[in-house]
């Protein structure tokens, strides 16, 4: 550890601009937290290593624009101590583990443009909130375990949002995070194969007045969700769907038509991509409906799940 610390300290004294630290054991020298030339910092020293974050000094990184860190030892205290010392931060990639005794996670970063938040695991009770006050944020990614409610105080510049979850602790958290990001132009949502909670049908989706690109992957109840998204997105131009693996109860499910033809089908939707198609009844019904009602459709792409040629035909 002393060797690694010495190497980093010498790099700082040589006015390093980009520093990427990926070692099993390390204790960072105090000099790295006050480096005036550093513009990009990446730290990942293993899930069990708390030594790297034992910094009692004041953090001041006046030129740092990109921060990529994994923090598992008191993340609320250590991660945010580092973030607060970066006055011109533009890109934040944060991997953390939520702890049961932590406070709300408040991201007040006026300069931030890109944010990727990955929650590897969390402990109950799931009462923590993620508060986003990032008025210049353009792109947001949230992944891993969805175990917190998201409060978006200011995401007025947000253009694109992407969500990819392996676990969802509460189905209403889905609608909550969608409500907070409903002003985006591009939305991608993916559910892992072991997730049991999905967007509940009895909770209406928010309206997406600016949405032009929608991608949904892994939703078992896609045939119920798609009509809601179509009705809520009048400007939608591009729709991409990747089906989940079908269970025995899903095989004979039927496509649920919207009560009225959504406005986006009549005026805007030009591209549809339908992946993992099996030729099931609901697949055919969905494609028949879209081809019959999408009046400005230009391109339809169908990607089959691996089947025998006779079944595909």
N, C-alpha and C positions, 0 to 999 in steps of 0.2 A: 504493500500500500504506500509506503514511503517513496518508493521509486516513481509510481504513477503520479503521486502528488507533486513530486519534484519536476517531472516532465511537464505537467500542466502549468506549474508556476513559471517555468522558463518560457513556455509558449506565450503566456500572458505578458511577460516582460519584453518579448520580441514583438509586441503589438499584434497578436493573433486576431483575425477577423472571424474565422469559422472554427468552431471547436466541437468535435463529435466524440463523445466518451461512451464506450460500450465495453465495460470490463466487469468481472464478477465481484471484485472487491476494490473499493476506492474510498478515499476520504479527500474531498476536494479542498485545496488550499483556499484561504480567505481571499487571495488575490483575484480568483476567478469571478467572485461576486461583485467586484468593483472595477472590472476591466472596461476601460473607456473606449477600446477599439472593437470590441466584440459585436458582430452583427448577427451571428447565427450560433445557437447553442443547442446541442442535443445530448441528453444524459439518460442512459438506461443501464443501471448497474445491478439488476436482478431484483426479484420480488422480495427477498428477505434482507436486503441490505439497507439498513438505516443510517450507516456511517456517513454516506455521501451527503446526507442532508443535515448533518450536525454543524450548522453554520450559525454562530452567535453574532456574527458581524452584520453591519448594515449593508443592504443590497443596493447597488447603484450601477446599472448597466445602461448608460445613456444612449447608446447606439444600437442596442439589440432589437432587431426586427422580427426574427424567427426563433421561437422557443419550442423545443420538442423534448418533453420530459415524462418519465414514468415515476410516480411517487406513491409508495405504499406505507411509508412510516409517517403517521400523522399528516395526511395530505392536506387537511384544511389549514393547518399551521404552516407547513413547509412550502407547499406549492404556491399558496397565495402570497407568502412572504417574498418569494422570488418574482412572481408576476407584478407585484406592486412596485418593484424596483426597476421595471422596464417601461419607461415613459413613452417610447415610440413603437411599442410592440404592434406588429401587423399580422403575424401568423402564429397561432398557438395550437400545438398538438399535445394534448394532456391525457395520459393514461393513469387511472387512479383506481383505488378500492375504497368505496364508501364505508364508513364505520358508523355503528349505531349511535355513538355518543357525539357525533359531529354536528355542527351547526349548519345553517343553510349555506350553500355554495354560491356566493355572489360574485359574478363576473362584471365588474365595472371597468371597462377598458375602452375608452373613447376612440383610440387609434386602430383597434383591431378590425381586420378585413376578412380573415379566414380563421375558422375554429374547428378543431376536431377533438371531440370529447369521447373517450372510450372508458367505460366502467366495467372492469373485469369481474368484480363481485361486490356484494354489499351484504350487510347484516341487518336484521330487523331490530326495531320497528322501522318501517319505511316512511319516515315523516320528514326527511330532509327535502328542501326545495332547491332547485337550481334557478337562480335569478340571473337573467341576461339583460344587462344594460350596456349594449354595444351598438351605438347609433350608426357606425360606419361598417358594420359587419355585412359582407356580401355573400359568403358561403358558410354553411353550418353542417357539420356531420356529428351525429350522436350514435354511438354503437355499444354493443356489449349487452349489459343488463339494464333494462329500463326499470328503475326502482325509485325514481323521484318525480315529483310533479315539476313542470317547467313553467316559470313565470317570466314572460317576456315584457320587461318594462319598456325597452326601446330596441327594436330590430328594424327600424324604418328603412334601412338600405339593403335588407336581405333580398337576394336574387334567387339563390338556390339552396335547397335543403335536402339532406340525405340521411336516412335512418336505416340501421341494420342491427337488429336485435336477436340475440340467442335466447334470452329470457325476458318475459314481460311480467312483472310482479302484480300488476293490476291493469285490467283492460281499459279502465277509464283514463289511464295515463296516456294511452294512444291518442284519444280525442283531445286531451289537454295539450299535448305537444303540437298537434296539428292546428289547433286553434291559435296557438302562439306564432305559427309560421305560415299562416294562410295567405300572406301577401306575396309569396314567392312566385317566380315564373317557371321554375323547374323543381320537381319533387320526385324523389326516389325513396321507396320504402321497401324493406326486405325483412321477412320473418324467418327465423331459423326453424329447422324441422322439429325441434323439441318444444316449441312454444305452444302452449295450450290456450292462452288468452289472445284474442284477436280483436280488431275493431268491432265493438258491439253494434248490432243492427238497431237496437232500440235507442242508441245515442246518435242523433243526427250529426252528420259531418258539417264543419263550417263551410262557408262559401269561399271559393278560390277565384277571385275576380281577375287575377293576372296570370293564372296558370296556363302555360302553353305546352309543357312537356311533363308527362306523368309515367312513372315506371313502378310497377308493383310486382314483387317476387315472393313466392313462398306462401301466399295466402290460400288456405284451404277453402275459405268461403268467398273466393274471388267473384263468383257469379252473383253474389249479393252486394259486394262492395262496389264493383264497377259501375252499376247503375247510379249509385249515390254520388260517386266521383263525377260521372258524366253530367248529372243534373247540377252539380255544384261548381262546375268549371266551364263557363260559357265560352272562354277563349281557347280552349284546349285544341292543339294542332297535332300532337304526337302522343300516341298511347302505346305503351309496351307492357305486356303481361307475360309473366313466367309462372306457370301453374306449379303448385306444390304436388308432392306425391299423393295420389288419391287413396283414401282409405275405402274399406268395403262399403261404408255407409254413404260415401261421397260419389260412388261410381254412377248411380242412377239419378243423381241430383239434376234438377232442371234449371235452365237459365231463367232469371227473373227479369222480365222486361220492365223498363221505366214506364210510369203511368202515362207520361207524355214524352214525345221525342225530344231529347235534350237539345238545347240551342246549338251546342258545339257541333253536333252531327249535321245540322242543317247548313252551317256557315263556315266552320273552321277546320274540322278534323280531316287531315290529309294523309296521315300515316298511321297504320296499325301494325304492330309486331306481336305475334301470338306464339309463345314458345312452350315446348313440352306438350303439344297437342296430341291427344290420343284418339281422336275421332269419336269420343263419347257423345251421348245425346246432348249433354249440356254444351259441349264444344261446338257441335254443329248448329245448335240453336243460337248460340252467341254469334257465330260467324254469319249465319243467315240474317240475323237482326241487323248487324253492323253493315253488311253489304246492301241490305234493303233500305237503310235509312241514312247512311253517311253520304250525303249528296255531293260533297266535294272531295271524296276520297280518291287519292292518287295511287297509293301503294299499300298492298296488304302482303305481309310476310308471315308464312306459317312454318314453324320449325317443329318437326315431329319428335316425340320421345322415341327412343330406340325400339322399333317394333319390326316384325317380319314384313316383308314387302306386300304380302297379300292383305294384311291388316291395314297398312298405309294406304293401299289403293282403295 
